[in-house]
Amino acid sequence: MIRPSDTINNAQKDCERGEGTIDIASKRYQRKSGYKLRLLTYKNTVHLVKIRICYKDPNSKYFACDKCEKKFGLKSDLSRHQKEVHESPKVYACDQCEKKFGRKWILLQHETLVHQGRKDFSCNKCEKKFGRRWDLSKHQRTVHEGRKDYACDNCNKKFGDKSDLFKHQKTVHEGRKDYACDKCQKKFGLKISLVRHQRTVHEGCKDHICDKCEKKFGRKWTLLQHQTSVHQDWKDFSCNECEKKFGRKWTLLQHQTLVHQGRKDHACDKCEKEFTEKKGLFRHIKTIHEGQKDCEHIVQK
């Protein structure tokens, strides 16, 4: 039987000589081996940078990375991924954001998807575009087919992707928070939550702008809540003590806590002054104890 490594080497040589294509090589291997193939190609505008064939027995179980929840059909692929992505010295730095990678092809993929914004894979049902074929497949499977094949054995909640199930189990049922912010030590269960926290809280990024009043928000769902409660004037949450209405449930809860319960849960550890809201405590520390005059840049989630 032809080996996958031979297929990769021969395909690269054929491409360099201009003889045949990687697609032909992959079909040849699939025909002779009976394995299902998934083809990944990484190209820039001039050179063929990376060709790799990922092969998977359709009957084999998945192996998930415990650091990023990426899934693999073979344990050897998981081991290679962990060595290349998580264990290799990160010597390849992006010249646009200084993020570092252990492999050059991962850097090139990062530049293509993140900084060039290339989205070459379009959904034929809603025309949404994706940077990776895998993301397109996941979108079609979960959104348009409505498939949720993975159920949590703790709460029976269902997910369309196994990696989402792993994240749910890790963060909800195991309570793991493996990602700590290096600026405030706040911990998160998911890396994307840490990145979002750093961008919105510490960097003050507000990329989502209301088209009616131009108010800026750090997160899209906050913008949508603003538009619903402020501009559409939906106020479905009423206070049972004063009948004041609010557009968001958490605003109602905040109102009840501050106004009717009079709670002040945020105390300054330097002078023991108490505040009803955390942002009030932050502003107090910055202006009184750290001597900062302009606090408009302080963003509190």
Buried (B, 14 or more C-beta within 10 A) or exposed (E): EEEBEEBBEBBBEBBEEEEBEBEEBBEBBBEEBEBBBBBBBBEEEEEEBBBBBBBBEEEEEBBBBEEEBBBBBBEEBBBEBBEBBEEBEBEBEBEEEEEBBBBEBBBBBBBBBBEEEEBEBEBEEEEBBBBBEBBBBBBBBBBEEEBBEBEBEEEEBEBBBBBBBBBBBBBBEEEBBBBEBEEEEBBBBBBEBBEBBBBBBEEEBBEBEBEEEEBBBBBEEBBEBBBBBBEEEBBEBEBEEEEEBBBBEEBBEBBBBEBEEEEBEBEBEEEEBBBBBEBBBBBBBBBEEEEEEEEEEBBEE
